[in-house]
Amino acid sequence: MEADALRSGASGWTLPDKVWRLSEVDIFRDLGVAEVEGIAQSAQMKEVSAGSLLISPNQANEVLFILKKGRVRLYRLAPDGRSLTTAIIEPGQIFGAMLAMGQHLDDTYAEALDASVVCIMSRSDVNGLLLADSRVAARIAEVLGARVLDLERRLGDTVLMSVPARIASALATLARVDGGEVRLTHEQLADLVGTTRETTTKVLGDLRQRELVRLRRGRIQVIDVQALIQLSRDEDLAPVTGGMRGSH
């Protein structure tokens, strides 16, 4: 399994390196240096290349990942082969299959979008190092709760908003996280908002004509976040996008 292969090659990190990396993770922000060091002594760090699969469906073992560097995409595959991105994990966030934390990733893949660094924890690590500390457990609940709310919001957007509005909203949200540059391909953005690559490319072309974005290979530079937010709330996107209001 992917997690077994990752753990088998997770050596080579010094304790100071691990402490420094873990100290910047959001769920550990209430802990002191000595407490983070205690966790770091047991933590296994691993570098993974872009495109690596960290989790795949029906994985037998429970494993929790803490992302320290890079980005990871969680997605599912439809019977016709289309993928739907359910979350994009940013540095400092957690993901994985861990029943004790209510994390079920049935039918879910986790793919590294960039060269990444992950901390790998087993069920015993999670129970002994994370859930045993009420401060860390509270932060974990906060993070996972926010992710559920984000997924619910995006599912609601899929029903209530037009495709162009969903794309504008997603770009505005991601730009605020990534400092104005959205590091996604047209296909990855399409998976995120639940549409096709062709429709996404047409909408992005319209946004470029409005001078709201610049398009580069694998990257979308957002010029005006507030204008995208306003467009996502507007009902006049359809004429600009050639009547694609109901397109999927």
Stockholm file with secondary structure:
# STOCKHOLM 1.0

chainA/1-248         MEADALRSGASGWTLPDKVWRLSEVDIFRDLGVAEVEGIAQSAQMKEVSAGSLLISPNQANEVLFILKKGRVRLYRLAPDGRSLTTAIIEPGQIFGAMLAMGQHLDDTYAEALDASVVCIMSRSDVNGLLLADSRVAARIAEVLGARVLDLERRLGDTVLMSVPARIASALATLARVDGGEVRLTHEQLADLVGTTRETTTKVLGDLRQRELVRLRRGRIQVIDVQALIQLSRDEDLAPVTGGMRGSH
#=GR chainA/1-248 SS CHHHHHHHTCCCCCHHHHHHHHHTSGGGTTSCHHHHHHHHHHCEEEEECTTCEEECTTCCSCEEEEEEESCEEEEEECTTSCEEEEEEECTTCEEEEBGGGTBCCTTCEEEESSSEEEEEECHHHIIIIITTSHHHHHHHHHHHHHHHHHHHHHHHHHHHSCHHHHHHHHHHHHHHHTTTEECCCHHHHHHHHTSCHHHHHHHHHHHHHTTSEEEETTEEEESCHHHHHHHHHCSCHHHHTTSCTTCC
#=GC SS_cons         CHHHHHHHTCCCCCHHHHHHHHHTSGGGTTSCHHHHHHHHHHCEEEEECTTCEEECTTCCSCEEEEEEESCEEEEEECTTSCEEEEEEECTTCEEEEBGGGTBCCTTCEEEESSSEEEEEECHHHIIIIITTSHHHHHHHHHHHHHHHHHHHHHHHHHHHSCHHHHHHHHHHHHHHHTTTEECCCHHHHHHHHTSCHHHHHHHHHHHHHTTSEEEETTEEEESCHHHHHHHHHCSCHHHHTTSCTTCC
//
